[in-house]
Amino acid sequence: MDGEMKALAILLAIIWSLLYWVGGGVLFALVSLLRLGRVRKVRFSCLFSLLAFACGAAAAYVGVFRSRETIDACLVDATTRAETLVALVGCGMGTILIAFLLGAAALVAGGFVIMWLSSTATKPWVQLSETELEDGEEPEEPIVESE
């Protein structure tokens, strides 16, 4: 890969990793709310962040590497400047966007696997809502300060 293609791959990897991370994070936050299941949030967050950045880097590299072959094939047939421009934009961007979509699909599939691995059946030890009473327990009387 020449310098321009490496720079494009690095730029796309950074942008796509951030897009995958934010978009996938929102998607899986909604999924975890709708499932009403318990998920170990720290484990899921760490593994999902690593997966998002790996998918972004892999999709960018594969997209740029595959588009190079396609662009070269399209440029062979181009005779005018307009055909050259269309070959660069049309042939290259299609392959790169397909790689982006494949990376997003891999992220979603991997995210569901990570969510399954991060699920738990135990009750959390910290509850932010009112505490539930066990059988036979009496509710505590509120402490009222007298003046």
C-alpha positions in Angstrom: 0.0 0.0 0.0 1.3 3.4 -0.8 1.3 6.4 1.5 -2.0 7.9 0.4 -3.8 4.6 0.8 -2.3 4.1 4.3 -3.3 7.6 5.3 -6.9 7.0 4.0 -7.0 3.7 5.9 -5.9 5.3 9.1 -8.3 8.2 8.8 -11.2 5.8 8.0 -10.2 3.5 10.9 -10.4 6.4 13.4 -13.7 7.8 12.1 -15.4 4.4 11.7 -14.2 3.2 15.1 -15.8 6.2 16.8 -19.0 5.9 14.7 -19.2 2.2 15.6 -18.5 2.9 19.3 -21.1 5.6 19.6 -23.8 4.1 17.4 -23.3 0.6 18.7 -23.3 1.9 22.3 -26.6 3.6 21.8 -28.1 0.5 20.1 -27.0 -1.9 22.9 -28.1 0.5 25.6 -31.6 0.4 24.1 -31.4 -3.4 23.8 -30.4 -3.8 27.4 -33.2 -1.6 28.5 -35.8 -3.5 26.4 -34.5 -6.9 27.5 -34.9 -5.9 31.2 -32.0 -8.3 31.9 -29.1 -7.8 34.1 -25.8 -7.1 32.3 -22.4 -6.6 33.9 -22.0 -3.1 32.5 -18.2 -2.8 33.0 -17.4 -6.1 31.4 -19.7 -5.3 28.5 -18.4 -1.8 28.0 -14.8 -2.8 28.0 -15.3 -5.7 25.6 -17.6 -3.7 23.3 -15.1 -0.8 23.1 -12.4 -3.2 22.1 -14.7 -4.8 19.5 -15.8 -1.5 18.1 -12.2 -0.3 17.6 -11.1 -3.6 16.1 -14.1 -3.7 13.7 -13.4 -0.1 12.7 -9.7 -0.8 11.9 -10.4 -4.0 10.1 -13.2 -2.6 8.0 -11.2 0.4 7.0 -8.2 -1.7 6.0 -10.2 -4.2 4.1 -12.2 -1.5 2.4 -9.2 0.4 1.2 -7.3 -2.7 0.3 -10.2 -4.1 -1.8 -11.0 -0.7 -3.4 -7.4 -0.4 -4.6 -7.9 -3.4 -6.9 -11.3 -2.1 -8.0 -10.0 1.4 -8.7 -7.1 0.1 -10.7 -9.5 -2.1 -12.8 -11.8 0.9 -13.5 -8.9 3.2 -14.4 -7.8 0.8 -17.1 -11.0 1.4 -19.0 -11.1 5.2 -18.4 -10.1 7.4 -21.3 -11.2 10.9 -20.4 -10.9 13.0 -17.3 -14.6 12.6 -16.5 -14.3 8.8 -16.7 -11.3 8.8 -14.5 -13.1 10.8 -11.8 -16.2 8.6 -12.0 -13.9 5.5 -11.8 -12.2 6.9 -8.7 -15.4 7.9 -6.9 -17.8 5.3 -8.1 -15.6 2.2 -8.0 -13.7 3.0 -4.8 -16.5 4.3 -2.6 -18.8 1.4 -3.3 -16.3 -1.1 -2.0 -15.4 1.1 1.0 -19.0 1.5 2.0 -19.7 -2.2 1.7 -16.7 -2.8 4.0 -18.3 -0.3 6.4 -21.6 -2.1 6.4 -19.9 -5.5 6.9 -18.0 -4.0 9.8 -21.2 -2.7 11.3 -22.8 -6.2 10.9 -19.9 -7.8 12.6 -20.1 -5.3 15.4 -23.8 -6.0 16.0 -23.3 -9.8 15.9 -20.3 -9.5 18.2 -22.1 -7.1 20.5 -25.0 -9.6 21.1 -22.4 -12.3 21.9 -20.7 -10.0 24.3 -24.1 -9.1 25.9 -24.8 -12.8 26.3 -21.4 -13.4 27.9 -21.9 -10.4 30.2 -25.4 -11.3 31.4 -25.9 -12.3 35.0 -28.8 -14.0 36.9 -27.8 -12.7 40.4 -29.4 -9.7 42.0 -27.3 -6.5 42.1 -25.9 -5.7 45.6 -26.7 -2.0 45.1 -30.3 -1.0 44.5 -31.1 2.5 43.7 -34.9 2.1 44.1 -36.8 1.3 47.3 -35.6 -1.9 48.9 -37.8 -5.0 48.6 -38.9 -6.6 51.8 -38.1 -10.3 52.4 -40.9 -12.6 53.7 -41.6 -11.8 57.3 -39.7 -8.6 57.4 -41.3 -5.5 58.9 -40.8 -2.1 57.2 -38.6 0.2 59.1 -40.2 3.2 60.7 -38.9 6.5 59.3 -36.9 8.5 61.9 -38.5 11.8 62.7 -36.5 14.4 64.4 -38.3 16.4 67.1 -37.6 20.1 67.5 
